[in-house]
């Protein structure tokens, strides 16, 4: 994301009266926080937060209003030869097992 107004909620959650449940708790709670950030005067275009399934990684939720400010570059599918290293890294990191279908 280039010049989007990003809101980082992956640290210092206590300063806004929250904790990690803001992203790991029930979806309803996460959606309420997202809506509050969206309507806040800061007009955040995106929210940077710790991943629900992998707290060691950061995730980025991009609001629709950011559309004119970003450029999307297709990188192709993970099964394409030029993605072999990335796919291997994902398999190692998440202990993925690929099963052949018949």
Secondary structure as GFF3:
##gff-version 3
##sequence-region A 1 102
A	DSSP	beta_strand	6	8	.	.	.	ID=ss1
A	DSSP	three_ten_helix	13	16	.	.	.	ID=ss2
A	DSSP	alpha_helix	21	24	.	.	.	ID=ss3
A	DSSP	alpha_helix	27	39	.	.	.	ID=ss4
A	DSSP	beta_strand	46	50	.	.	.	ID=ss5
A	DSSP	beta_strand	58	62	.	.	.	ID=ss6
A	DSSP	three_ten_helix	64	69	.	.	.	ID=ss7
A	DSSP	three_ten_helix	81	83	.	.	.	ID=ss8
A	DSSP	alpha_helix	84	94	.	.	.	ID=ss9
###
